[in-house]
Amino acid sequence: MIRASFSSLLTSMYDDISLTSVLPQITRINPTLLSCGTYYILQNEKTKIMGCGGWTHERPGTTERIIGEAHLRHFATHPDFIGRGVGRAIFNHCKIMAKKENIRRFICFATLNAEIFYKSLGFKTKKSMNIELGEGLSLPSLLMTADI
């Protein structure tokens, strides 16, 4: 589902050559994230996965934690369900659960095309950045934050 989402939706902001290189890296399943207890999958009654996303206390790729902050992680919506509130529903669930753990701010490393979505949730763009993916690959991205 993540590959279908990113393959379809990222083409509006990234060129084909870049996507061909980075898609294997950014669509790879992270077992630690899937088993962390704060990563959610939304599916319909026919068990088709509509979207996914979650949050962690730790900054992606590290064990670094800042009290009161959490990082949104690997949000994606299947192309068949874009614009139907799937991402917002997952975000709202994340927000409810994070508040129960005294999280006051979400931080997000967003793809360029996701900026509008995150702004609609109350996020502010702090800066442009490149996410280093290893093997000499990087993905132009945005650092965004929201108080919750």
C-alpha positions as CSV (number, residue, x, y, z in Angstrom):
1,M,0.0,0.0,0.0
2,I,2.8,2.4,0.8
3,R,4.5,1.7,-2.5
4,A,1.2,2.3,-4.4
5,S,0.7,5.6,-2.5
6,F,4.2,7.0,-2.8
7,S,4.6,5.8,-6.5
8,S,1.4,7.6,-7.4
9,L,1.4,10.7,-5.2
10,L,5.0,11.8,-5.2
11,T,5.2,12.2,-8.9
12,S,3.8,15.7,-8.6
13,M,6.9,17.0,-6.8
14,Y,9.7,14.6,-7.6
15,D,11.1,13.6,-11.0
16,D,11.0,10.0,-12.2
17,I,14.8,9.5,-11.9
18,S,14.8,10.6,-8.2
19,L,11.7,8.4,-7.4
20,T,13.2,5.4,-9.1
21,S,16.2,5.7,-6.8
22,V,14.5,6.5,-3.5
23,L,11.3,4.5,-3.6
24,P,12.9,1.2,-2.5
25,Q,14.3,3.1,0.5
26,I,11.2,5.0,1.6
27,T,8.7,2.2,1.1
28,R,10.7,-0.4,3.0
29,I,8.8,-1.9,5.9
30,N,10.3,-1.0,9.3
31,P,9.5,-3.9,11.7
32,T,10.3,-1.7,14.7
33,L,7.9,1.0,13.7
34,L,5.2,-1.6,12.9
35,S,5.5,-3.2,16.3
36,C,5.9,0.0,18.4
37,G,2.2,0.2,19.4
38,T,1.7,3.7,18.0
39,Y,1.6,2.9,14.3
40,Y,-1.9,2.4,12.9
41,I,-3.4,0.8,9.8
42,L,-6.9,1.8,8.6
43,Q,-8.8,-0.7,6.5
44,N,-12.3,-0.9,5.2
45,E,-14.8,-3.6,5.8
46,K,-13.4,-5.6,2.8
47,T,-10.0,-5.6,4.6
48,K,-8.5,-3.3,2.0
49,I,-5.8,-1.1,3.6
50,M,-6.8,2.5,3.1
51,G,-4.0,4.2,4.9
52,C,-1.4,4.0,7.6
53,G,0.6,6.3,9.9
54,G,1.8,6.7,13.4
55,W,4.1,8.4,15.8
56,T,7.1,7.7,18.0
57,H,8.7,9.4,20.9
58,E,12.1,8.9,19.2
59,R,13.4,11.0,16.3
60,P,13.5,8.8,13.2
61,G,16.6,6.7,13.0
62,T,17.7,7.5,16.5
63,T,16.9,6.8,20.2
64,E,16.8,10.6,20.8
65,R,13.8,11.8,22.8
66,I,12.6,15.2,23.8
67,I,10.1,15.4,26.6
68,G,6.7,16.5,25.3
69,E,7.6,16.0,21.6
70,A,6.8,13.1,19.2
71,H,7.5,12.4,15.6
72,L,4.8,11.5,13.0
73,R,6.0,8.5,11.0
74,H,5.4,7.0,7.6
75,F,1.9,8.4,6.8
76,A,0.4,7.1,3.5
77,T,-3.0,6.9,1.9
78,H,-3.9,4.4,-0.8
79,P,-4.5,6.4,-4.1
80,D,-8.1,5.0,-4.2
81,F,-8.9,6.7,-0.9
82,I,-7.2,10.1,-1.3
83,G,-9.5,13.0,-0.2
84,R,-11.8,10.8,1.9
85,G,-10.5,11.7,5.3
86,V,-8.3,8.7,5.8
87,G,-5.1,10.5,6.6
88,R,-7.0,13.0,8.9
89,A,-8.6,10.1,10.7
90,I,-5.3,8.4,11.4
91,F,-3.8,11.8,12.5
92,N,-6.7,12.4,14.8
93,H,-6.2,9.0,16.4
94,C,-2.5,9.7,16.8
95,K,-3.2,13.0,18.4
96,I,-5.6,11.5,21.0
97,M,-3.2,8.7,21.9
98,A,-0.2,11.1,22.0
99,K,-2.0,13.5,24.3
100,K,-2.6,10.6,26.7
101,E,1.2,10.3,27.0
102,N,1.7,14.1,27.6
103,I,2.9,14.9,24.1
104,R,2.4,18.6,23.3
105,R,4.1,18.9,19.9
106,F,4.3,16.8,16.8
107,I,7.3,17.0,14.5
108,C,7.1,15.7,10.9
109,F,9.7,15.2,8.2
110,A,7.3,15.6,5.2
111,T,7.6,15.0,1.5
112,L,7.2,18.1,-0.6
113,N,3.8,17.1,-1.8
114,A,2.5,16.4,1.7
115,E,2.9,20.0,2.9
116,I,-0.7,21.0,2.0
117,F,-2.0,18.0,3.9
118,Y,0.0,18.7,7.0
119,K,-0.8,22.4,6.9
120,S,-4.5,21.5,6.9
121,L,-3.9,19.7,10.2
122,G,-2.3,22.8,11.8
123,F,1.4,22.1,11.0
124,K,3.8,24.9,10.1
125,T,6.7,24.6,7.8
126,K,9.9,25.3,9.6
127,K,12.5,24.7,6.9
128,S,13.5,22.8,3.8
129,M,15.8,19.8,4.3
130,N,17.2,16.7,2.7
131,I,16.6,13.4,4.4
132,E,19.6,11.2,4.0
133,L,18.6,7.7,3.0
134,G,22.0,6.1,2.8
135,E,23.9,4.8,-0.3
136,G,24.4,8.5,-1.4
137,L,20.6,9.0,-1.7
138,S,18.6,11.9,-0.2
139,L,15.1,13.1,-0.5
140,P,14.2,16.9,-0.5
141,S,11.7,17.3,2.4
142,L,10.3,19.7,4.9
143,L,10.6,20.0,8.7
144,M,7.1,20.7,10.0
145,T,5.7,21.1,13.5
146,A,2.3,21.4,15.2
147,D,1.3,22.0,18.8
148,I,-1.4,19.6,19.8
